[in-house]
């Protein structure tokens, strides 16, 4: 079944191309194949005299017909400049016409280049516009550089401030440790002082009664 469909498809295509009409460029000048049926449409390629084309649509639109070139490019061309028979072409005439067309194209290109040069001449509106755009971009670049410099400076100041905070916290912690050490030392000193006073009190408690007893005996001996 699939093979039968393929065979039918091939036969349809073959019959289509077999019945396709071939026409030829007959105009005295080379013609342009365009992408739409209008003389203002975009040109696809230049067709020389005697160039064979495959007719796709024979119904003319504004005297244009749709054709296909040898490389498969499809477009529109005026019907009155074509013929169903290949014209007799003199190679010298073809060369002359080709050179003439090239000279015309070269002149058109030179005109376009001169127009572009004129637009870029000093003091022209295009030059002023480009200069203004350049200056605007330069100002924006300077602003970005200033912003980046400010951000970098702020980052440095922030890092410096954080370092100072860390140093202050370290000093504060050291001060707390030293203060606690002094408190512990003072407590130990007061403890020692208290113990010493207690010891002195105990010693005096033993010594004073004896001194009083000896003094009393010395008075009794008199």
ABEGO torsion letter per residue (X at the ends): XAAAAAAAAAAAAAAAAAABBBBBBABABBBBBBABBBAABBBABBBBBGBBBBBABABBBGGBBBBBBAAGBBBBBBAAABBABBBBBBAAAAAAAAAAAAAAAAAAAAAAAAAAAAAABBGBAAAAAAAAAAAAAAAAAAAAAAAAAAAAAAAAAAAAAAAAAAAAAAAAAAAAAAAAAAAAAAAAAAAAAAAAAAAAAAAAAAAAAAAAAAAAAAAAAX
